[in-house]
Amino acid sequence: MLKRKTIQNIFYLYILAAGVLWGTIGLFFNRLSDLGLDRFQIMLLRIGIAAICLGLYIALMNRDLFKIDLRDWWMFFGTGICSLMFFNYCYFTCIAMVSVSVAAVLLYTAPMMVMVMSIILFHETFTMKKGAVILMTFAGCVLVTGLSSGNSIGAAGILVGLGAGFGYALYSIFSTYALKKYHSITITFYTFMLAALGTLPLSHVNQMLPMLQNPQVLLYGAGLGILACLFPYLLYTRGLTGVIASHASVMATVEPVVATIIGVAVFGDVMTVGKLCGIILILSGIVVLNVSVSAKK
């Protein structure tokens, strides 16, 4: 019993670690923006480096991980194009249309969407405690990102932001199907490969190539691709083998907490009372979720 609980906790740690690493995206994104790359070039750099690194690892360690049944193309199209590419496109577009804070809050409607889809597709049970946890973490995201202080949001911006949340949610759904048949590394590799190919036409590669001669671009690009993309997606996908999709999506909301801490420590952002309350709400929601899960074991 103790061994089973320890193994279960490891999967939850995978999800939390993924959220922490995703929280570093802003650190690398801001540096690359300062160096002249636009949002789609940064998106391609992030996904492309992750795909190349993971592809090399598979080629050297276990080429069997490349093998997939072509009849399962829809799973990888779902994780790569419908989720990763679509979510990134909508998220970065929403940032350009409104603001980072609004985009982040709309992105974190994803746990609600995952819960609804999981009830319909996987027959997960809805509980009042689970619903309360999602409301806690969403309210925390609102406070952490500063949306509660008031922003003007157009209908188009809301729609695109909700698209980002929907795309983000789809990764948990399609991965749950794919994990029934494939290793988490295989899923992650084809997710990156398809998303990179889909992003290519948006990235003005001819303008991007000269920038890659700058060592700083390569350094921050490697950080974004490996630390903020490759590792967290590997960890999150692996975590989904032992954590149901709705719980995983809630636990990943640790991401804006980490992003806020980095903003304060590195970029001189002010830690307001609202942000602090938001962090407490998010972390409390994750704790409540874990306590409710442990109580059932």
Backbone bond lengths (Angstrom), bond angles and torsions (degrees), N, CA, C in turn:
res aa  C-N    CA-C-N  psi(-1)  N-CA   C-N-CA  omega(-1)  CA-C   N-CA-C  phi
1 M - - - 1.475 - - 1.529 110.74 -
2 L 1.362 114.55 -44.53 1.456 119.82 179.48 1.523 110.87 -64.68
3 K 1.354 115.22 -40.68 1.460 119.88 179.44 1.524 110.59 -63.37
4 R 1.331 117.11 -42.25 1.468 121.37 179.48 1.518 110.54 -62.36
5 K 1.340 116.61 -42.19 1.463 120.79 179.60 1.522 110.90 -65.12
6 T 1.349 116.77 -38.76 1.463 120.85 178.70 1.519 110.97 -63.49
7 I 1.335 116.61 -43.40 1.465 121.21 178.46 1.523 110.42 -62.28
8 Q 1.346 116.34 -42.88 1.465 120.81 179.12 1.522 110.29 -60.70
9 N 1.331 117.22 -42.60 1.456 121.25 -179.91 1.523 111.71 -62.34
10 I 1.337 116.60 -33.26 1.465 120.44 178.53 1.523 110.79 -62.32
11 F 1.328 116.67 -41.42 1.464 119.82 179.19 1.530 110.88 -64.54
12 Y 1.332 116.56 -37.92 1.459 119.57 176.90 1.532 110.98 -66.52
13 L 1.331 116.58 -35.50 1.465 120.31 176.48 1.518 111.27 -65.51
14 Y 1.339 116.91 -35.59 1.462 120.39 175.57 1.529 110.50 -58.15
15 I 1.327 116.07 -46.24 1.468 120.90 -178.64 1.526 110.82 -64.65
16 L 1.328 116.41 -45.08 1.466 120.34 179.41 1.522 111.48 -62.56
17 A 1.336 116.36 -42.67 1.467 120.99 179.23 1.526 110.35 -61.98
18 A 1.335 116.66 -39.16 1.462 120.67 177.52 1.529 110.57 -61.64
19 G 1.337 116.33 -45.13 1.464 120.23 178.99 1.519 112.32 -61.59
20 V 1.330 116.41 -40.17 1.472 121.26 178.21 1.526 110.44 -62.06
21 L 1.324 117.26 -46.33 1.463 120.76 -179.07 1.528 111.37 -67.36
22 W 1.342 117.60 -38.72 1.464 119.56 175.67 1.528 111.13 -61.46
23 G 1.323 116.21 -28.51 1.461 119.96 179.68 1.513 114.06 -66.34
24 T 1.355 117.27 -13.74 1.470 120.59 179.48 1.523 112.67 -88.11
25 I 1.333 117.96 -1.58 1.469 121.07 -176.91 1.528 111.90 -53.66
26 G 1.334 116.60 -45.81 1.458 120.75 -177.38 1.511 113.27 -59.06
27 L 1.321 116.81 -34.95 1.462 121.44 179.98 1.526 110.51 -59.27
28 F 1.335 116.46 -49.82 1.463 121.05 -178.90 1.528 111.44 -75.89
29 F 1.327 116.55 -37.86 1.466 121.05 -178.47 1.526 110.83 -60.47
30 N 1.328 116.73 -45.06 1.461 120.38 -179.13 1.522 111.75 -63.90
31 R 1.342 116.41 -40.39 1.467 120.58 179.54 1.521 110.82 -63.44
32 L 1.327 116.59 -44.22 1.465 121.05 -178.67 1.525 110.96 -69.38
33 S 1.324 117.29 -34.81 1.473 120.46 176.00 1.518 110.38 -63.51
34 D 1.321 116.18 -41.26 1.468 120.84 178.15 1.525 111.85 -63.19
35 L 1.337 116.61 -27.11 1.461 121.68 -179.45 1.529 112.37 -86.56
36 G 1.336 117.08 1.34 1.457 120.79 171.74 1.508 117.35 105.60
37 L 1.328 119.21 0.15 1.464 120.64 179.66 1.530 110.33 -82.69
38 D 1.345 116.96 140.74 1.452 118.91 175.87 1.526 109.42 -85.35
39 R 1.348 116.42 175.63 1.457 119.93 -170.77 1.535 112.89 -64.81
40 F 1.336 117.42 -32.17 1.464 119.18 -179.19 1.535 111.74 -78.78
41 Q 1.310 116.49 -31.14 1.467 119.79 174.46 1.529 110.47 -67.59
42 I 1.317 115.88 -39.08 1.465 119.86 176.22 1.526 110.37 -65.44
43 M 1.318 115.49 -40.01 1.468 121.13 178.28 1.534 110.50 -61.39
44 L 1.342 117.69 -44.65 1.460 121.37 178.83 1.523 110.87 -66.02
45 L 1.325 116.73 -41.70 1.456 120.87 179.52 1.521 110.92 -61.05
46 R 1.313 115.32 -43.59 1.458 120.76 -179.72 1.531 111.55 -62.11
47 I 1.327 116.01 -53.12 1.464 120.21 -175.40 1.526 110.82 -72.54
48 G 1.349 116.41 -38.92 1.463 120.60 -177.83 1.517 112.77 -64.01
49 I 1.329 117.09 -45.13 1.465 120.49 178.79 1.521 110.32 -63.41
50 A 1.326 116.55 -41.59 1.465 120.23 178.85 1.530 110.65 -61.64
51 A 1.337 116.94 -43.16 1.470 121.16 -179.42 1.524 111.39 -64.29
52 I 1.333 116.71 -43.92 1.470 120.95 -179.40 1.532 110.95 -63.99
53 C 1.320 116.59 -46.02 1.474 120.46 -178.75 1.526 111.40 -62.88
54 L 1.329 115.92 -44.69 1.457 119.21 -178.83 1.525 110.55 -69.76
55 G 1.332 117.40 -36.94 1.458 120.83 177.31 1.511 112.02 -62.37
56 L 1.329 116.73 -41.83 1.470 120.98 177.70 1.522 110.99 -64.42
57 Y 1.328 116.33 -40.99 1.463 120.27 179.00 1.529 110.80 -60.86
58 I 1.333 116.79 -46.28 1.466 120.79 -179.64 1.530 110.25 -63.46
59 A 1.351 116.66 -42.70 1.462 121.03 -178.61 1.529 111.51 -61.50
60 L 1.319 116.52 -34.40 1.463 120.73 -177.83 1.529 112.94 -85.95
61 M 1.340 117.19 -33.34 1.462 120.46 -170.68 1.527 114.34 -100.90
62 N 1.332 117.39 -42.83 1.472 119.60 -175.66 1.529 110.35 -162.98
63 R 1.341 115.65 92.42 1.462 120.25 -175.80 1.529 113.08 -68.25
64 D 1.307 116.54 -15.22 1.471 119.17 176.73 1.521 111.85 -62.41
65 L 1.333 116.30 -22.31 1.466 120.35 179.88 1.528 112.15 -69.43
66 F 1.336 117.70 -13.42 1.459 121.19 175.27 1.535 111.69 -76.53
67 K 1.317 116.69 -19.74 1.459 120.55 -171.08 1.529 112.10 -75.88
68 I 1.331 114.31 128.03 1.466 120.16 174.92 1.529 108.67 -140.10
69 D 1.301 115.86 157.90 1.455 122.20 174.66 1.532 107.51 -87.10
70 L 1.338 117.08 122.41 1.463 120.57 -176.81 1.529 112.77 -58.73
71 R 1.323 116.39 -22.09 1.463 119.06 177.18 1.529 112.22 -68.00
72 D 1.331 115.76 -15.11 1.467 120.44 -179.72 1.524 112.14 -97.50
73 W 1.343 116.25 17.31 1.463 120.63 -177.25 1.528 112.01 -54.43
74 W 1.330 116.69 -32.91 1.465 120.50 -174.98 1.529 112.46 -64.27
75 M 1.338 116.51 -29.76 1.471 119.43 178.95 1.532 110.58 -64.69
76 F 1.339 115.81 -46.04 1.462 120.67 -176.73 1.525 111.85 -77.86
77 F 1.334 116.38 -31.24 1.459 119.90 171.29 1.522 109.20 -62.54
78 G 1.322 116.11 -37.25 1.458 121.30 178.72 1.515 112.89 -65.92
79 T 1.342 116.74 -47.55 1.470 119.49 -179.04 1.525 112.20 -73.30
80 G 1.348 116.85 -36.23 1.455 120.34 -174.53 1.515 114.53 -85.01
81 I 1.347 117.09 -52.24 1.466 121.31 -175.51 1.526 111.56 -89.95
82 C 1.342 115.66 -54.82 1.475 119.87 -176.67 1.524 112.36 -66.55
83 S 1.334 116.98 -31.85 1.458 119.41 -178.43 1.528 111.94 -99.56
84 L 1.342 117.71 -76.01 1.463 120.55 -169.81 1.524 113.12 -61.02
85 M 1.333 117.04 -49.66 1.465 119.22 -178.70 1.528 111.47 -68.44
86 F 1.342 116.41 -48.70 1.465 120.54 -177.69 1.525 111.30 -62.65
87 F 1.334 116.51 -42.68 1.463 120.39 -179.64 1.527 111.19 -63.20
88 N 1.360 116.54 -45.15 1.464 120.03 179.24 1.527 111.40 -62.84
89 Y 1.332 115.95 -43.78 1.467 120.36 -179.77 1.532 110.38 -60.30
90 C 1.321 116.58 -49.62 1.472 120.55 -179.50 1.527 111.69 -65.04
91 Y 1.332 116.49 -40.16 1.460 120.63 -176.69 1.528 111.29 -65.18
92 F 1.341 116.00 -49.00 1.458 119.58 -179.38 1.524 111.35 -68.26
93 T 1.329 117.14 -34.45 1.468 120.86 176.93 1.525 110.46 -66.56
94 C 1.327 116.73 -40.44 1.464 121.15 178.52 1.527 110.89 -63.86
95 I 1.331 116.30 -39.23 1.472 120.01 177.14 1.526 110.14 -59.55
96 A 1.349 115.55 -42.95 1.463 120.30 -179.42 1.527 111.71 -68.00
97 M 1.328 117.30 -33.32 1.468 121.40 -176.52 1.519 112.72 -80.71
98 V 1.348 116.58 -37.64 1.469 119.56 -176.03 1.528 110.58 -122.81
99 S 1.314 117.53 -89.57 1.462 121.14 178.98 1.520 108.92 -163.89
100 V 1.323 115.66 166.85 1.463 120.54 179.15 1.522 110.60 -62.54
101 S 1.339 116.99 -41.83 1.464 120.23 -176.42 1.524 111.93 -64.73
102 V 1.335 116.09 -44.28 1.465 119.91 179.01 1.522 110.22 -63.86
103 A 1.332 116.37 -44.76 1.467 121.10 179.93 1.526 111.03 -59.95
104 A 1.335 116.23 -41.33 1.465 120.36 -178.41 1.525 111.52 -65.92
105 V 1.328 116.78 -41.35 1.464 120.02 179.77 1.524 110.59 -65.91
106 L 1.334 117.33 -44.85 1.460 120.46 179.29 1.532 110.97 -64.88
107 L 1.334 116.49 -34.28 1.468 120.48 176.87 1.522 110.34 -60.79
108 Y 1.333 115.95 -38.93 1.466 119.35 -176.00 1.524 113.89 -86.87
109 T 1.346 114.83 23.32 1.465 119.30 160.26 1.532 108.87 -80.40
110 A 1.342 116.01 -7.00 1.474 121.53 -176.82 1.531 113.42 -55.35
111 P 1.354 120.27 -45.87 1.469 118.28 179.70 1.523 113.86 -57.49
112 M 1.339 117.20 -35.74 1.465 120.02 177.01 1.532 110.39 -64.67
113 M 1.329 115.26 -42.68 1.460 119.98 179.70 1.523 111.46 -66.08
114 V 1.336 116.25 -41.02 1.463 120.20 177.83 1.523 110.38 -61.30
115 M 1.335 116.87 -41.67 1.455 120.19 -179.13 1.528 110.97 -62.83
116 V 1.330 116.94 -46.07 1.468 120.41 179.86 1.528 110.55 -61.88
117 M 1.339 116.81 -46.94 1.465 120.32 -178.77 1.526 111.52 -66.76
118 S 1.335 117.01 -34.97 1.467 120.70 179.61 1.520 111.65 -68.27
119 I 1.336 116.46 -36.14 1.473 120.54 176.75 1.526 109.88 -64.57
120 I 1.346 116.30 -41.93 1.466 120.82 -178.03 1.525 111.74 -73.90
121 L 1.349 116.99 -46.53 1.467 120.93 -171.69 1.527 113.89 -89.01
122 F 1.337 117.04 -37.40 1.464 120.43 -174.67 1.519 113.16 -111.43
123 H 1.331 115.42 1.75 1.473 121.75 177.81 1.529 112.53 59.18
124 E 1.339 115.80 35.87 1.462 119.49 174.16 1.527 108.99 -67.99
125 T 1.312 115.59 149.73 1.469 120.94 -178.98 1.524 110.43 -87.39
126 F 1.326 115.74 130.86 1.460 119.56 174.81 1.516 109.03 -86.33
127 T 1.334 116.51 132.39 1.463 121.18 176.13 1.524 108.94 -125.58
128 M 1.318 116.04 157.05 1.459 120.64 178.39 1.528 110.48 -62.91
129 K 1.343 115.87 -36.88 1.462 119.09 -179.86 1.527 110.83 -64.80
130 K 1.345 116.23 -40.90 1.466 120.38 179.28 1.538 109.74 -64.27
131 G 1.326 116.68 -42.23 1.459 120.39 178.18 1.523 111.78 -63.70
132 A 1.333 116.33 -39.56 1.463 120.55 179.18 1.522 111.23 -65.24
133 V 1.331 116.32 -38.64 1.465 120.91 179.40 1.527 110.17 -63.00
134 I 1.326 117.05 -43.47 1.464 120.43 179.95 1.529 110.50 -63.57
135 L 1.323 117.28 -41.24 1.467 120.29 177.77 1.527 110.85 -64.60
136 M 1.333 117.02 -38.66 1.472 121.35 178.22 1.526 111.18 -62.05
137 T 1.330 115.48 -48.31 1.463 118.81 -176.69 1.531 110.99 -69.42
138 F 1.334 117.24 -36.44 1.468 119.38 178.27 1.525 110.50 -66.73
139 A 1.342 116.77 -44.10 1.470 119.96 177.11 1.529 110.16 -60.79
140 G 1.334 115.98 -37.98 1.461 120.11 177.00 1.511 112.13 -61.93
141 C 1.350 116.62 -40.86 1.466 120.90 177.63 1.527 111.54 -63.21
142 V 1.338 116.08 -39.36 1.466 120.43 177.84 1.523 110.23 -60.30
143 L 1.317 116.79 -44.72 1.469 121.21 -178.81 1.534 111.67 -70.62
144 V 1.321 116.69 -43.25 1.466 121.01 -177.61 1.520 111.25 -61.98
145 T 1.333 117.20 -41.62 1.457 120.55 -176.23 1.523 113.51 -83.45
146 G 1.326 116.71 -9.73 1.460 119.65 176.86 1.507 114.96 84.68
147 L 1.336 117.63 9.44 1.462 120.00 -179.70 1.519 111.28 -63.83
148 S 1.336 116.14 -28.93 1.466 119.97 -177.31 1.527 112.40 -64.25
149 S 1.344 116.93 -17.69 1.462 119.59 -179.81 1.524 112.39 -77.42
150 G 1.345 115.10 -8.66 1.471 119.01 174.85 1.508 112.89 105.52
151 N 1.321 117.56 123.33 1.453 124.28 175.56 1.507 108.72 -145.77
152 S 1.329 116.46 147.46 1.457 121.36 176.18 1.523 108.81 -84.85
153 I 1.329 116.48 121.00 1.455 120.74 -175.53 1.524 109.39 -124.11
154 G 1.324 117.02 123.36 1.452 121.49 176.75 1.515 111.13 -83.34
155 A 1.333 115.58 162.41 1.466 120.61 -178.90 1.526 111.14 -61.55
156 A 1.330 117.29 -39.34 1.466 120.89 -179.64 1.525 111.00 -63.28
157 G 1.333 116.17 -41.59 1.462 120.55 179.29 1.517 111.89 -63.71
158 I 1.335 115.82 -40.75 1.471 120.43 178.16 1.519 110.27 -63.64
159 L 1.338 116.08 -43.98 1.469 120.52 -178.39 1.528 111.21 -62.39
160 V 1.332 116.92 -44.69 1.457 120.52 179.92 1.537 110.32 -66.62
161 G 1.331 116.65 -40.00 1.462 120.45 178.49 1.520 112.54 -63.53
162 L 1.333 115.78 -41.06 1.470 119.62 176.42 1.527 110.30 -66.12
163 G 1.341 116.58 -31.61 1.463 120.33 174.56 1.513 111.34 -62.08
164 A 1.341 116.62 -38.37 1.457 120.89 176.83 1.532 110.66 -63.38
165 G 1.335 115.79 -43.10 1.457 119.64 178.15 1.520 112.11 -63.71
166 F 1.325 115.77 -39.69 1.468 120.50 178.85 1.532 110.89 -65.47
167 G 1.341 116.52 -44.21 1.459 120.32 177.98 1.517 111.82 -62.82
168 Y 1.322 116.04 -40.56 1.467 121.69 178.27 1.525 110.35 -62.34
169 A 1.314 115.82 -41.38 1.467 121.11 -179.50 1.527 111.99 -66.46
170 L 1.320 116.85 -34.29 1.465 120.48 -175.96 1.525 112.84 -63.43
171 Y 1.334 117.34 -25.13 1.468 118.43 -179.96 1.529 110.49 -62.34
172 S 1.303 117.39 -44.19 1.464 121.03 178.98 1.526 111.25 -62.85
173 I 1.326 116.01 -37.61 1.469 120.16 -177.57 1.521 111.36 -71.08
174 F 1.334 117.78 -53.91 1.463 120.56 -178.73 1.529 111.61 -65.28
175 S 1.332 117.21 -35.90 1.470 120.13 179.11 1.521 111.23 -65.53
176 T 1.319 116.85 -35.95 1.464 120.19 178.79 1.530 110.57 -60.52
177 Y 1.324 116.48 -40.70 1.466 119.98 175.62 1.532 111.02 -66.75
178 A 1.326 116.64 -46.73 1.467 121.05 -175.33 1.531 112.30 -65.46
179 L 1.331 116.83 -33.69 1.465 120.58 -177.88 1.527 112.88 -67.74
180 K 1.303 116.87 -15.25 1.469 119.59 176.03 1.526 111.66 -69.93
181 K 1.347 115.86 -16.93 1.464 119.69 -174.32 1.521 113.68 -129.66
182 Y 1.344 118.07 -26.16 1.457 120.70 -171.88 1.529 112.43 -124.27
183 H 1.342 114.34 155.91 1.461 121.48 176.15 1.527 108.97 -69.37
184 S 1.319 116.51 150.06 1.470 120.79 -178.99 1.529 111.85 -60.26
185 I 1.330 117.90 -32.22 1.469 121.08 179.22 1.522 110.54 -67.40
186 T 1.329 117.23 -40.80 1.466 121.49 177.76 1.521 110.83 -61.14
187 I 1.314 116.36 -45.50 1.467 121.23 179.88 1.528 110.67 -61.39
188 T 1.325 115.79 -45.44 1.459 120.56 -177.94 1.527 111.26 -63.96
189 F 1.337 116.84 -41.93 1.467 120.12 -178.73 1.527 111.27 -62.48
190 Y 1.318 118.22 -50.04 1.460 120.33 -178.06 1.526 111.95 -69.87
191 T 1.313 117.07 -27.28 1.462 120.61 172.77 1.523 109.98 -61.31
192 F 1.334 116.39 -49.96 1.468 120.90 -179.91 1.527 111.60 -64.22
193 M 1.334 116.72 -45.09 1.457 120.86 -175.38 1.535 111.26 -61.01
194 L 1.330 116.30 -48.04 1.463 119.78 -179.22 1.526 111.57 -67.85
195 A 1.335 116.80 -39.41 1.465 120.05 179.20 1.528 110.91 -65.34
196 A 1.330 117.12 -39.31 1.464 120.79 178.46 1.523 111.00 -64.64
197 L 1.321 117.12 -43.69 1.467 121.06 178.59 1.521 111.04 -63.57
198 G 1.325 116.57 -38.58 1.456 120.47 178.71 1.517 113.32 -69.65
199 T 1.341 116.75 -29.77 1.460 121.91 -178.28 1.529 111.94 -80.82
200 L 1.321 116.91 -24.20 1.462 122.89 -174.23 1.534 113.52 -49.47
201 P 1.334 119.84 -48.09 1.471 119.53 -177.20 1.537 114.48 -65.83
202 L 1.335 117.14 -17.71 1.466 120.82 -176.66 1.525 112.99 -91.48
203 S 1.350 117.27 -5.34 1.461 120.13 -161.99 1.526 116.24 -103.41
204 H 1.351 118.83 -1.13 1.468 120.79 -178.80 1.527 110.76 47.95
205 V 1.314 115.01 60.39 1.463 121.66 -173.54 1.521 111.97 -58.33
206 N 1.349 117.76 -35.12 1.469 120.88 -179.29 1.524 111.82 -61.55
207 Q 1.343 116.92 -32.00 1.464 120.70 175.99 1.525 111.69 -81.32
208 M 1.322 115.71 -25.15 1.461 121.24 -175.28 1.536 112.49 -79.79
209 L 1.323 117.37 -34.65 1.463 121.34 -173.85 1.535 113.63 -56.96
210 P 1.353 119.76 -44.92 1.480 118.32 178.16 1.529 113.22 -60.67
211 M 1.328 116.91 -30.76 1.468 120.40 -179.83 1.527 111.86 -67.09
212 L 1.349 116.46 -26.07 1.458 120.03 -178.02 1.528 112.29 -70.88
213 Q 1.328 117.59 -8.69 1.455 121.18 175.57 1.527 111.46 -77.63
214 N 1.327 115.75 -12.79 1.468 120.96 178.44 1.531 108.92 -81.96
215 P 1.349 118.77 119.15 1.473 120.91 -178.89 1.521 113.52 -57.36
216 Q 1.333 116.61 -31.87 1.471 119.42 -179.90 1.532 110.88 -66.93
217 V 1.332 116.60 -37.90 1.464 120.22 177.75 1.522 109.81 -62.49
218 L 1.323 116.39 -42.89 1.469 120.75 179.45 1.526 110.84 -66.10
219 L 1.325 116.33 -39.94 1.464 120.73 -178.50 1.530 110.92 -65.48
220 Y 1.328 116.39 -52.29 1.465 119.43 -179.49 1.528 111.13 -70.03
221 G 1.333 116.49 -31.92 1.462 119.85 176.24 1.516 111.21 -64.44
222 A 1.341 116.13 -40.45 1.467 120.26 177.98 1.526 110.45 -65.25
223 G 1.329 116.39 -39.83 1.460 119.67 177.72 1.521 111.43 -63.35
224 L 1.343 115.88 -43.69 1.461 120.40 179.71 1.523 111.37 -66.73
225 G 1.338 116.35 -40.64 1.459 120.44 -176.93 1.515 114.00 -74.13
226 I 1.340 115.87 -37.46 1.471 119.43 -175.13 1.529 111.78 -93.44
227 L 1.336 116.51 -53.89 1.469 119.51 -175.45 1.530 112.83 -76.68
228 A 1.340 116.88 -34.32 1.464 119.45 -174.14 1.524 112.70 -106.56
229 C 1.341 117.87 6.52 1.461 119.41 178.26 1.529 111.15 -138.74
230 L 1.334 117.30 -62.52 1.466 120.70 -175.72 1.522 112.23 -59.81
231 F 1.326 117.25 -57.89 1.463 120.67 -176.61 1.527 113.06 -62.03
232 P 1.362 118.62 -48.56 1.472 116.97 -178.76 1.532 113.93 -64.18
233 Y 1.341 117.97 -36.78 1.462 118.56 178.90 1.526 111.28 -68.93
234 L 1.333 116.64 -37.30 1.468 119.52 175.44 1.530 110.33 -62.47
235 L 1.327 115.98 -45.15 1.463 120.94 -179.01 1.530 111.41 -65.99
236 Y 1.334 116.44 -43.92 1.468 120.17 -177.85 1.525 110.93 -65.43
237 T 1.343 115.62 -44.66 1.463 119.24 -179.72 1.519 110.95 -64.81
238 R 1.330 116.27 -40.08 1.463 120.02 176.41 1.521 110.30 -64.28
239 G 1.333 116.73 -40.71 1.454 120.45 179.59 1.518 113.19 -61.99
240 L 1.338 116.37 -31.34 1.463 120.50 179.55 1.521 112.98 -66.80
241 T 1.340 117.60 -14.90 1.468 119.30 176.17 1.523 111.44 -72.34
242 G 1.341 117.26 -17.37 1.457 119.80 -179.05 1.518 114.65 -128.49
243 V 1.339 117.44 1.29 1.461 122.22 -178.80 1.526 107.87 -131.13
244 I 1.319 117.32 131.91 1.470 119.14 179.79 1.522 109.78 -67.48
245 A 1.337 115.31 153.33 1.460 121.82 -170.56 1.528 112.98 -56.60
246 S 1.331 117.94 -43.01 1.462 120.26 -176.12 1.528 111.37 -65.64
247 H 1.330 117.69 -38.37 1.469 120.66 177.78 1.521 110.95 -68.53
248 A 1.334 116.12 -41.18 1.464 120.40 -178.51 1.528 110.76 -61.34
249 S 1.322 117.43 -43.83 1.456 120.75 -177.94 1.518 111.92 -64.75
250 V 1.330 117.11 -33.58 1.468 120.46 176.83 1.528 110.47 -69.06
251 M 1.325 116.45 -44.53 1.467 119.81 -177.35 1.528 112.20 -65.28
252 A 1.343 116.21 -29.06 1.467 120.06 179.55 1.520 112.26 -69.53
253 T 1.347 118.22 -10.25 1.462 120.46 177.90 1.525 112.09 -69.77
254 V 1.320 117.25 0.90 1.463 119.88 171.12 1.530 109.95 -66.16
255 E 1.341 116.46 -17.35 1.470 121.04 -178.56 1.528 113.47 -54.76
256 P 1.364 120.62 -52.07 1.468 118.87 -179.20 1.522 113.12 -65.48
257 V 1.329 117.45 -24.42 1.464 120.20 175.41 1.520 109.57 -63.87
258 V 1.324 116.05 -48.77 1.468 121.30 179.70 1.524 110.20 -63.96
259 A 1.337 116.79 -42.75 1.459 120.99 -179.96 1.529 111.13 -60.73
260 T 1.336 116.41 -38.54 1.466 120.78 178.74 1.523 111.02 -66.99
261 I 1.324 116.95 -43.67 1.468 121.24 179.00 1.524 110.59 -61.66
262 I 1.340 116.65 -41.85 1.468 120.64 177.85 1.524 110.16 -64.36
263 G 1.346 116.24 -40.70 1.457 120.37 178.56 1.521 112.16 -59.58
264 V 1.328 116.22 -40.72 1.464 121.03 179.17 1.529 111.00 -70.96
265 A 1.330 116.40 -45.35 1.466 121.20 -174.20 1.527 112.92 -75.05
266 V 1.339 117.50 -36.73 1.461 120.79 -172.53 1.524 113.09 -102.67
267 F 1.327 116.45 -42.57 1.466 119.71 -173.40 1.525 113.68 -102.59
268 G 1.319 117.34 3.58 1.453 120.59 175.57 1.516 114.88 74.95
269 D 1.342 117.32 20.22 1.467 119.70 175.97 1.526 110.14 -63.98
270 V 1.322 116.27 152.95 1.466 121.18 -178.79 1.531 109.83 -88.70
271 M 1.320 116.19 131.46 1.462 121.19 175.40 1.528 108.56 -85.80
272 T 1.319 116.05 99.85 1.458 121.11 -178.44 1.532 110.20 -85.83
273 V 1.315 115.37 167.99 1.466 120.80 176.48 1.531 109.75 -61.26
274 G 1.340 115.35 -39.90 1.464 119.52 179.49 1.517 112.40 -60.96
275 K 1.328 116.55 -44.56 1.466 120.55 179.02 1.524 110.83 -63.27
276 L 1.333 116.07 -41.79 1.461 120.14 179.73 1.528 110.48 -63.19
277 C 1.321 116.66 -42.76 1.474 120.49 177.72 1.530 110.83 -63.58
278 G 1.333 115.51 -37.96 1.462 119.82 177.91 1.517 112.34 -63.25
279 I 1.327 116.43 -43.13 1.465 121.31 177.91 1.527 110.41 -60.91
280 I 1.339 116.14 -43.68 1.468 120.85 179.77 1.525 110.49 -63.27
281 L 1.331 117.23 -41.14 1.471 121.08 179.29 1.526 111.61 -63.01
282 I 1.333 116.68 -45.57 1.466 120.72 -179.05 1.523 110.66 -63.10
283 L 1.330 116.15 -49.32 1.460 119.63 -178.94 1.526 111.45 -65.05
284 S 1.341 116.71 -36.07 1.467 120.09 177.79 1.520 110.78 -65.23
285 G 1.328 116.31 -40.51 1.462 120.37 178.32 1.521 111.84 -60.97
286 I 1.345 116.02 -42.04 1.468 120.54 178.76 1.520 110.78 -64.89
287 V 1.342 116.56 -41.40 1.469 120.63 179.07 1.523 110.54 -63.70
288 V 1.342 117.21 -46.02 1.465 121.34 179.76 1.526 110.42 -60.10
289 L 1.319 116.75 -41.66 1.463 121.12 179.07 1.521 110.66 -61.20
290 N 1.332 116.92 -44.49 1.463 120.92 -179.31 1.514 112.25 -68.49
291 V 1.329 116.87 -36.80 1.476 120.16 177.94 1.512 110.53 -64.89
292 S 1.347 116.38 -40.55 1.455 119.83 -179.47 1.526 111.20 -67.67
293 V 1.323 115.80 -34.47 1.475 119.96 177.72 1.518 110.45 -69.47
294 S 1.347 116.69 -45.45 1.472 120.97 -179.13 1.520 111.61 -62.97
295 A 1.331 115.35 -33.99 1.470 119.00 -178.18 1.504 112.59 -66.85
296 K 1.333 117.60 -22.86 1.447 122.04 -178.03 1.537 112.23 -85.66
297 K 1.339 116.42 -11.57 1.467 119.47 -174.54 1.517 112.02 -85.71
